[in-house]
Amino acid sequence: MAAFALSDRVLVKGHTPGTLKFKGLVFFQKGHCTGVELDKAEGNHDENVKYFECPKNRGIFVRPDKRLRQGIRNRAQSV
């Protein structure tokens, strides 16, 4: 499992690249979750509950079992 740090550039399968903004627990699902600010407005979270700051419709939450990869320079690491 790759170690991700806040502000890392990441790739989420099915979305544009983005920046890791949150790691932790959320109220809407069990277990840990990561929050990503996408480069383009194709997300579905507008930050009604503030886990991290981002422009409207550019935030998504990704479960650890989803494919989350290090940014463009390091495509070999994945979670």
MOPAC internal coordinates of N, CA, C and O (Angstrom, degrees):
PM7 1SCF
backbone

  N    0.0000 0     0.00 0     0.00 0    0    0    0
  C    1.4507 1     0.00 0     0.00 0    1    0    0
  C    1.5221 1   108.73 1     0.00 0    2    1    0
  O    1.2310 1   120.43 1   -49.75 1    3    2    1
  N    1.3168 1   116.78 1   130.25 1    3    2    1
  C    1.4565 1   121.31 1   178.81 1    5    3    2
  C    1.5228 1   110.16 1   -73.68 1    6    5    3
  O    1.2310 1   121.16 1   -33.10 1    7    6    5
  N    1.3048 1   115.38 1   146.90 1    7    6    5
  C    1.4624 1   120.53 1   176.06 1    9    7    6
  C    1.5205 1   107.78 1   -93.45 1   10    9    7
  O    1.2310 1   120.79 1   -61.01 1   11   10    9
  N    1.3045 1   116.10 1   118.99 1   11   10    9
  C    1.4508 1   121.17 1  -179.83 1   13   11   10
  C    1.5168 1   109.35 1  -104.30 1   14   13   11
  O    1.2310 1   120.67 1   -38.21 1   15   14   13
  N    1.3167 1   116.33 1   141.79 1   15   14   13
  C    1.4600 1   122.13 1   176.92 1   17   15   14
  C    1.5243 1   108.38 1  -117.26 1   18   17   15
  O    1.2310 1   120.80 1   -27.44 1   19   18   17
  N    1.3237 1   116.08 1   152.56 1   19   18   17
  C    1.4563 1   119.76 1   175.52 1   21   19   18
  C    1.5231 1   109.03 1   -56.10 1   22   21   19
  O    1.2310 1   120.69 1   -37.00 1   23   22   21
  N    1.3004 1   116.28 1   143.00 1   23   22   21
  C    1.4691 1   126.37 1  -177.33 1   25   23   22
  C    1.5207 1   113.54 1    80.08 1   26   25   23
  O    1.2310 1   119.25 1   178.36 1   27   26   25
  N    1.3456 1   119.04 1    -1.64 1   27   26   25
  C    1.4660 1   120.50 1   173.73 1   29   27   26
  C    1.5219 1   109.44 1   -64.68 1   30   29   27
  O    1.2310 1   120.89 1   -36.04 1   31   30   29
  N    1.3198 1   115.91 1   143.96 1   31   30   29
  C    1.4569 1   121.24 1   171.67 1   33   31   30
  C    1.5191 1   106.97 1   -79.85 1   34   33   31
  O    1.2310 1   120.40 1   -47.32 1   35   34   33
  N    1.3328 1   116.85 1   132.68 1   35   34   33
  C    1.4561 1   121.03 1  -176.57 1   37   35   34
  C    1.5197 1   110.59 1  -134.33 1   38   37   35
  O    1.2310 1   121.68 1   -20.65 1   39   38   37
  N    1.3220 1   114.40 1   159.35 1   39   38   37
  C    1.4575 1   122.72 1   174.41 1   41   39   38
  C    1.5175 1   107.56 1  -118.38 1   42   41   39
  O    1.2310 1   120.41 1   -49.78 1   43   42   41
  N    1.3195 1   116.82 1   130.22 1   43   42   41
  C    1.4575 1   122.92 1   177.78 1   45   43   42
  C    1.5179 1   106.93 1  -115.59 1   46   45   43
  O    1.2310 1   120.58 1   -54.10 1   47   46   45
  N    1.3168 1   116.50 1   125.90 1   47   46   45
  C    1.4644 1   120.94 1  -177.63 1   49   47   46
  C    1.5275 1   110.21 1   -52.76 1   50   49   47
  O    1.2310 1   120.66 1   -51.64 1   51   50   49
  N    1.3270 1   116.34 1   128.36 1   51   50   49
  C    1.4531 1   121.99 1   177.37 1   53   51   50
  C    1.5187 1   114.78 1    87.76 1   54   53   51
  O    1.2310 1   119.77 1  -175.30 1   55   54   53
  N    1.3394 1   118.04 1     4.70 1   55   54   53
  C    1.4666 1   121.67 1  -178.59 1   57   55   54
  C    1.5224 1   110.16 1  -135.29 1   58   57   55
  O    1.2310 1   121.05 1   -12.74 1   59   58   57
  N    1.3360 1   115.60 1   167.26 1   59   58   57
  C    1.4562 1   120.49 1   173.00 1   61   59   58
  C    1.5249 1   109.03 1   -70.67 1   62   61   59
  O    1.2310 1   119.73 1   -16.82 1   63   62   61
  N    1.3297 1   118.12 1   163.18 1   63   62   61
  C    1.4672 1   119.85 1   176.19 1   65   63   62
  C    1.5271 1   110.88 1   -59.74 1   66   65   63
  O    1.2310 1   121.31 1   -17.18 1   67   66   65
  N    1.3197 1   115.10 1   162.82 1   67   66   65
  C    1.4505 1   119.57 1   179.74 1   69   67   66
  C    1.5135 1   112.03 1  -158.55 1   70   69   67
  O    1.2310 1   121.48 1     9.17 1   71   70   69
  N    1.3345 1   114.78 1  -170.83 1   71   70   69
  C    1.4554 1   122.70 1  -177.89 1   73   71   70
  C    1.5181 1   108.93 1  -122.29 1   74   73   71
  O    1.2310 1   120.35 1   -49.40 1   75   74   73
  N    1.3242 1   116.94 1   130.60 1   75   74   73
  C    1.4602 1   121.42 1   178.41 1   77   75   74
  C    1.5235 1   109.08 1   -69.11 1   78   77   75
  O    1.2310 1   120.62 1   -57.56 1   79   78   77
  N    1.3392 1   116.42 1   122.44 1   79   78   77
  C    1.4572 1   121.78 1  -175.91 1   81   79   78
  C    1.5189 1   113.87 1  -117.32 1   82   81   79
  O    1.2310 1   119.87 1   162.37 1   83   82   81
  N    1.3417 1   117.85 1   -17.63 1   83   82   81
  C    1.4647 1   120.39 1  -174.51 1   85   83   82
  C    1.5167 1   109.85 1  -151.26 1   86   85   83
  O    1.2310 1   120.96 1   -39.68 1   87   86   85
  N    1.3322 1   115.77 1   140.32 1   87   86   85
  C    1.4644 1   122.75 1   170.83 1   89   87   86
  C    1.5198 1   106.40 1  -138.44 1   90   89   87
  O    1.2310 1   120.19 1   -53.36 1   91   90   89
  N    1.3320 1   117.24 1   126.64 1   91   90   89
  C    1.4564 1   118.92 1   177.99 1   93   91   90
  C    1.5126 1   112.81 1   157.00 1   94   93   91
  O    1.2310 1   121.48 1    19.59 1   95   94   93
  N    1.3262 1   114.77 1  -160.41 1   95   94   93
  C    1.4612 1   122.09 1  -179.11 1   97   95   94
  C    1.5232 1   110.21 1   -91.67 1   98   97   95
  O    1.2310 1   120.82 1   -34.08 1   99   98   97
  N    1.3278 1   116.04 1   145.92 1   99   98   97
  C    1.4606 1   122.82 1   176.58 1  101   99   98
  C    1.5238 1   108.72 1  -127.18 1  102  101   99
  O    1.2310 1   120.47 1   -21.70 1  103  102  101
  N    1.3185 1   116.71 1   158.30 1  103  102  101
  C    1.4604 1   120.01 1  -176.20 1  105  103  102
  C    1.5230 1   113.39 1   -75.04 1  106  105  103
  O    1.2310 1   119.27 1   160.39 1  107  106  105
  N    1.3225 1   119.01 1   -19.61 1  107  106  105
  C    1.4619 1   121.68 1  -170.37 1  109  107  106
  C    1.5257 1   114.96 1   -96.08 1  110  109  107
  O    1.2310 1   119.34 1  -179.40 1  111  110  109
  N    1.3254 1   118.87 1     0.60 1  111  110  109
  C    1.4658 1   120.60 1   174.97 1  113  111  110
  C    1.5178 1   109.84 1  -157.16 1  114  113  111
  O    1.2310 1   121.41 1   -21.30 1  115  114  113
  N    1.3276 1   114.90 1   158.70 1  115  114  113
  C    1.4620 1   120.58 1   178.01 1  117  115  114
  C    1.5195 1   109.92 1   -78.61 1  118  117  115
  O    1.2310 1   120.89 1   -30.70 1  119  118  117
  N    1.3078 1   115.90 1   149.30 1  119  118  117
  C    1.4517 1   121.08 1   174.93 1  121  119  118
  C    1.5169 1   113.55 1    82.70 1  122  121  119
  O    1.2310 1   121.83 1     3.35 1  123  122  121
  N    1.3185 1   114.11 1  -176.65 1  123  122  121
  C    1.4556 1   120.85 1  -177.52 1  125  123  122
  C    1.5217 1   111.43 1   -79.54 1  126  125  123
  O    1.2310 1   121.66 1   -23.77 1  127  126  125
  N    1.3206 1   114.42 1   156.23 1  127  126  125
  C    1.4458 1   122.02 1  -176.81 1  129  127  126
  C    1.5272 1   107.76 1  -144.85 1  130  129  127
  O    1.2310 1   120.33 1   -25.29 1  131  130  129
  N    1.3147 1   116.98 1   154.71 1  131  130  129
  C    1.4538 1   121.10 1   173.60 1  133  131  130
  C    1.5220 1   108.93 1  -117.94 1  134  133  131
  O    1.2310 1   120.75 1   -37.12 1  135  134  133
  N    1.3112 1   116.17 1   142.88 1  135  134  133
  C    1.4546 1   122.48 1   177.09 1  137  135  134
  C    1.5144 1   109.49 1  -108.95 1  138  137  135
  O    1.2310 1   120.74 1   -49.04 1  139  138  137
  N    1.3263 1   116.19 1   130.96 1  139  138  137
  C    1.4600 1   121.82 1  -176.39 1  141  139  138
  C    1.5228 1   109.26 1  -124.36 1  142  141  139
  O    1.2310 1   120.93 1   -48.27 1  143  142  141
  N    1.3421 1   115.83 1   131.73 1  143  142  141
  C    1.4591 1   120.95 1   170.22 1  145  143  142
  C    1.5181 1   107.39 1   -91.62 1  146  145  143
  O    1.2310 1   120.77 1   -64.96 1  147  146  145
  N    1.3349 1   116.13 1   115.04 1  147  146  145
  C    1.4646 1   121.55 1  -178.47 1  149  147  146
  C    1.5225 1   110.94 1   -77.23 1  150  149  147
  O    1.2310 1   120.66 1   -25.73 1  151  150  149
  N    1.3223 1   116.34 1   154.27 1  151  150  149
  C    1.4594 1   121.20 1   178.28 1  153  151  150
  C    1.5269 1   111.90 1   -69.64 1  154  153  151
  O    1.2310 1   120.31 1   151.17 1  155  154  153
  N    1.3326 1   117.01 1   -28.83 1  155  154  153
  C    1.4657 1   121.87 1   179.51 1  157  155  154
  C    1.5201 1   109.70 1  -122.05 1  158  157  155
  O    1.2310 1   120.58 1   -23.10 1  159  158  157
  N    1.3157 1   116.50 1   156.90 1  159  158  157
  C    1.4670 1   122.28 1  -178.65 1  161  159  158
  C    1.5199 1   110.42 1   -76.99 1  162  161  159
  O    1.2310 1   120.64 1   -96.45 1  163  162  161
  N    1.3310 1   116.37 1    83.55 1  163  162  161
  C    1.4580 1   121.21 1   175.35 1  165  163  162
  C    1.5204 1   110.30 1  -134.14 1  166  165  163
  O    1.2310 1   120.64 1  -167.06 1  167  166  165
  N    1.3030 1   116.38 1    12.94 1  167  166  165
  C    1.4623 1   121.08 1   179.03 1  169  167  166
  C    1.5146 1   111.01 1   -84.30 1  170  169  167
  O    1.2310 1   120.90 1    -0.66 1  171  170  169
  N    1.3240 1   115.88 1   179.34 1  171  170  169
  C    1.4571 1   119.98 1  -179.18 1  173  171  170
  C    1.5198 1   112.44 1  -127.56 1  174  173  171
  O    1.2310 1   119.95 1  -169.52 1  175  174  173
  N    1.3164 1   117.71 1    10.48 1  175  174  173
  C    1.4597 1   120.73 1   178.22 1  177  175  174
  C    1.5181 1   108.59 1  -114.75 1  178  177  175
  O    1.2310 1   121.01 1   -52.56 1  179  178  177
  N    1.3302 1   115.68 1   127.44 1  179  178  177
  C    1.4613 1   119.73 1   179.32 1  181  179  178
  C    1.5190 1   111.41 1  -108.59 1  182  181  179
  O    1.2310 1   120.93 1  -163.56 1  183  182  181
  N    1.3305 1   115.83 1    16.44 1  183  182  181
  C    1.4515 1   121.53 1   173.74 1  185  183  182
  C    1.5284 1   113.93 1    69.06 1  186  185  183
  O    1.2310 1   119.95 1  -137.16 1  187  186  185
  N    1.3249 1   117.70 1    42.84 1  187  186  185
  C    1.4619 1   120.36 1   171.54 1  189  187  186
  C    1.5170 1   110.45 1   -62.75 1  190  189  187
  O    1.2310 1   120.14 1   140.28 1  191  190  189
  N    1.3261 1   117.34 1   -39.72 1  191  190  189
  C    1.4603 1   122.95 1   171.28 1  193  191  190
  C    1.5156 1   105.45 1  -108.59 1  194  193  191
  O    1.2310 1   120.21 1   -56.13 1  195  194  193
  N    1.3228 1   117.20 1   123.87 1  195  194  193
  C    1.4683 1   121.26 1  -171.33 1  197  195  194
  C    1.5245 1   112.83 1   -84.83 1  198  197  195
  O    1.2310 1   120.59 1   -80.02 1  199  198  197
  N    1.3159 1   116.48 1    99.98 1  199  198  197
  C    1.4575 1   122.27 1   169.66 1  201  199  198
  C    1.5265 1   109.28 1   -97.34 1  202  201  199
  O    1.2310 1   120.51 1   148.87 1  203  202  201
  N    1.3272 1   116.63 1   -31.13 1  203  202  201
  C    1.4651 1   122.52 1   176.29 1  205  203  202
  C    1.5209 1   108.36 1  -159.18 1  206  205  203
  O    1.2310 1   120.63 1   -21.69 1  207  206  205
  N    1.3136 1   116.40 1   158.31 1  207  206  205
  C    1.4633 1   122.45 1  -179.60 1  209  207  206
  C    1.5249 1   110.36 1   -89.34 1  210  209  207
  O    1.2310 1   121.06 1   -45.92 1  211  210  209
  N    1.3392 1   115.59 1   134.08 1  211  210  209
  C    1.4590 1   120.76 1   172.76 1  213  211  210
  C    1.5223 1   108.26 1  -164.82 1  214  213  211
  O    1.2310 1   120.07 1   -20.52 1  215  214  213
  N    1.3304 1   117.47 1   159.48 1  215  214  213
  C    1.4577 1   120.34 1   176.14 1  217  215  214
  C    1.5330 1   110.88 1   -63.70 1  218  217  215
  O    1.2310 1   120.87 1   -22.62 1  219  218  217
  N    1.3181 1   115.95 1   157.38 1  219  218  217
  C    1.4598 1   122.24 1  -178.69 1  221  219  218
  C    1.5306 1   111.27 1   -55.27 1  222  221  219
  O    1.2310 1   121.37 1   -43.47 1  223  222  221
  N    1.3358 1   114.98 1   136.53 1  223  222  221
  C    1.4699 1   124.37 1   177.49 1  225  223  222
  C    1.5255 1   114.55 1    63.64 1  226  225  223
  O    1.2310 1   120.33 1  -160.05 1  227  226  225
  N    1.3224 1   116.97 1    19.95 1  227  226  225
  C    1.4649 1   119.36 1   174.92 1  229  227  226
  C    1.5184 1   111.61 1  -113.83 1  230  229  227
  O    1.2310 1   119.75 1  -173.49 1  231  230  229
  N    1.3218 1   118.09 1     6.51 1  231  230  229
  C    1.4548 1   120.97 1   179.82 1  233  231  230
  C    1.5180 1   112.30 1  -107.44 1  234  233  231
  O    1.2310 1   120.94 1   -44.09 1  235  234  233
  N    1.3312 1   115.80 1   135.91 1  235  234  233
  C    1.4622 1   121.21 1   172.72 1  237  235  234
  C    1.5226 1   108.67 1  -134.82 1  238  237  235
  O    1.2310 1   121.31 1   -23.49 1  239  238  237
  N    1.3165 1   115.09 1   156.51 1  239  238  237
  C    1.4572 1   121.71 1   173.62 1  241  239  238
  C    1.5178 1   107.63 1  -112.67 1  242  241  239
  O    1.2310 1   120.95 1   -42.50 1  243  242  241
  N    1.3212 1   115.78 1   137.50 1  243  242  241
  C    1.4552 1   121.94 1  -175.60 1  245  243  242
  C    1.5198 1   108.78 1  -125.74 1  246  245  243
  O    1.2310 1   120.61 1   -53.70 1  247  246  245
  N    1.3311 1   116.44 1   126.30 1  247  246  245
  C    1.4683 1   120.54 1   174.79 1  249  247  246
  C    1.5239 1   109.11 1   -72.41 1  250  249  247
  O    1.2310 1   120.52 1   -28.08 1  251  250  249
  N    1.3261 1   116.62 1   151.92 1  251  250  249
  C    1.4675 1   119.08 1   179.88 1  253  251  250
  C    1.5289 1   113.94 1   -59.35 1  254  253  251
  O    1.2310 1   119.56 1   156.20 1  255  254  253
  N    1.3299 1   118.44 1   -23.80 1  255  254  253
  C    1.4668 1   119.43 1   179.92 1  257  255  254
  C    1.5293 1   112.72 1   -81.64 1  258  257  255
  O    1.2310 1   119.98 1   173.44 1  259  258  257
  N    1.3231 1   117.64 1    -6.56 1  259  258  257
  C    1.4628 1   120.96 1   174.29 1  261  259  258
  C    1.5156 1   108.93 1   -80.33 1  262  261  259
  O    1.2310 1   120.08 1   -19.27 1  263  262  261
  N    1.3018 1   117.44 1   160.73 1  263  262  261
  C    1.4695 1   120.13 1   179.40 1  265  263  262
  C    1.5184 1   109.86 1   -78.61 1  266  265  263
  O    1.2310 1   121.64 1   -68.52 1  267  266  265
  N    1.3039 1   114.46 1   111.48 1  267  266  265
  C    1.4597 1   122.30 1   176.09 1  269  267  266
  C    1.5165 1   106.33 1  -123.79 1  270  269  267
  O    1.2310 1   120.19 1   -56.30 1  271  270  269
  N    1.3132 1   117.24 1   123.70 1  271  270  269
  C    1.4635 1   120.65 1  -175.20 1  273  271  270
  C    1.5155 1   109.85 1  -120.88 1  274  273  271
  O    1.2310 1   121.60 1   -25.06 1  275  274  273
  N    1.3237 1   114.54 1   154.94 1  275  274  273
  C    1.4570 1   120.11 1   172.74 1  277  275  274
  C    1.5189 1   107.70 1   -62.12 1  278  277  275
  O    1.2310 1   120.89 1   -22.00 1  279  278  277
  N    1.3013 1   115.91 1   158.00 1  279  278  277
  C    1.4551 1   122.61 1  -174.96 1  281  279  278
  C    1.5094 1   115.81 1   -57.78 1  282  281  279
  O    1.2310 1   121.27 1     5.26 1  283  282  281
  N    1.2726 1   115.17 1  -174.74 1  283  282  281
  C    1.4513 1   125.30 1  -169.21 1  285  283  282
  C    1.5282 1   113.20 1   -52.56 1  286  285  283
  O    1.2310 1   119.11 1   143.68 1  287  286  285
  N    1.3174 1   119.30 1   -36.32 1  287  286  285
  C    1.4567 1   121.34 1  -177.22 1  289  287  286
  C    1.5191 1   113.39 1   -75.75 1  290  289  287
  O    1.2310 1   119.64 1   159.47 1  291  290  289
  N    1.3369 1   118.30 1   -20.53 1  291  290  289
  C    1.4647 1   120.07 1  -175.29 1  293  291  290
  C    1.5199 1   109.66 1  -133.22 1  294  293  291
  O    1.2310 1   120.08 1  -106.99 1  295  294  293
  N    1.3051 1   117.45 1    73.01 1  295  294  293
  C    1.4561 1   121.95 1  -176.25 1  297  295  294
  C    1.5207 1   113.69 1   -77.52 1  298  297  295
  O    1.2310 1   119.20 1   170.67 1  299  298  297
  N    1.3138 1   119.13 1    -9.33 1  299  298  297
  C    1.4647 1   121.50 1  -175.43 1  301  299  298
  C    1.5183 1   112.98 1   -76.49 1  302  301  299
  O    1.2310 1   119.48 1   152.31 1  303  302  301
  N    1.3151 1   118.60 1   -27.69 1  303  302  301
  C    1.4573 1   120.45 1  -177.72 1  305  303  302
  C    1.5160 1   109.73 1   -86.05 1  306  305  303
  O    1.2310 1   120.45 1   -43.88 1  307  306  305
  N    1.3183 1   116.74 1   136.12 1  307  306  305
  C    1.4604 1   120.73 1   176.60 1  309  307  306
  C    1.5076 1   109.16 1  -146.01 1  310  309  307
  O    1.2310 1   121.50 1   -18.84 1  311  310  309
  N    1.3415 1   114.74 1   161.16 1  311  310  309
  C    1.4637 1   120.59 1   178.48 1  313  311  310
  C    1.4981 1   107.97 1  -103.77 1  314  313  311
  O    1.2310 1   120.10 1   180.00 1  315  314  313

